[in-house]
């Protein structure tokens, strides 16, 4: 291979009038090589590796990384390993001592493509946050479930916040803001959104939108402005768009990791957010100082709707039926839907509280809501559907009552004791009655009274009122006896 000195000599000889044949005879290089060098610009030679250079740090882990990337072919597209996640797992699980750059190069080589580059953006401290929803597939218990990730990111410091909800309904959007502002400890001057249907009721010309009244209430409570990107141009809020994917690839990989409940998943996500805040600690310290103060009371993240009570003492909220007290039949009440519960109000009085169900067509019943009906319809107590959702001891007592004469009246009378003691205490008394004797209303009531009885605390006597008496002198009784004789 010709060096730069050889190329220089060939060109100088040609410039001085030497022919290609003469230059070839004098240098020993072939005529074809000389013609090639005279036609080409003078460039330094490029050395090509015959074999890839060995990497003592990375080579022992290459097979492991290849296995992870192969497994990603079966994972959801947006929950696959990034080079950073591969580096984190190697450090945590195998004690990898190399650098992140080494891992990035190895991953790029395995995948056979270049790593995408991003342009850093900037924003005033405390001014802008971006919010969005994204989906993720996780394992809750033993079931693969799709959850909605509410994501918010401080645009200046890059500190993220993420929380998972069952759906992207309006109440989830509201609750996400409440939890995010609590996590940040303050309020941003402006929040940027895409155009979620739950929050935007109508898209007008330019940046103008008709917001849902509850989103307007949220903004009035926390005093921030909202800004919506152009439809179809999610890149206008690319920071949070990238955050959704960043969460899926870093906080939710491997995708097969199980979580006992949605609450456990959110605890995991919150811990991940705290680590991210620590990673951006210097920038976050500046941003936190620029945020507006939180209001004195948090916003009630619920959606209100009027509901009519049916003849079976139930109301329908989002295609799920919930029981209310039978005294409310035929009336119009107000239901407040939160992400985790449904509350039903009669004016300012809450008459029902249920855990939220997201299964369409589901029925959620509370036995206490039907007690007043048993006074007039004792036979209904034996077949009340709400027994299946109550303590199993009530169903056991019902089965015994079915085998006894006039058992429906006895069972109804026992259930009515819940108006005096409440269902949990009544269940304990009923369990005690079933364990060692007959079940009668009188006996169950007495057992409930016994369990509720508490001895009064001893009265503390002030030291100034305490009397110190001398010990009794029994010999004085002998003197009285003598005097009596």
JOWO-V500953 format. One record per helix or strand of 3 or more residues. SS is the DSSP state (h for helix, s for strand). FROM is the first residue (numbers start at 1). TO is the last residue. If there is no record, write none. Layout:
BEGIN
ss = [SS/SS]
from = [FROM/FROM]
to = [TO/TO]
END
This chain:
BEGIN
ss = [h/h/h/h/h/h/s/s/s/h/s/s/s/h/s/h/h/h/s/s/s/h/s/s/s/h/h/h/h/h/h/h/h/h/h]
from = [4/20/31/59/83/100/128/143/160/170/190/200/209/213/225/234/262/281/303/314/320/326/332/341/349/367/378/385/392/407/418/423/441/463/475]
to = [15/27/39/74/94/111/140/154/165/184/193/203/211/222/228/250/279/290/308/317/323/328/337/346/355/376/383/389/402/416/421/436/452/465/484]
END
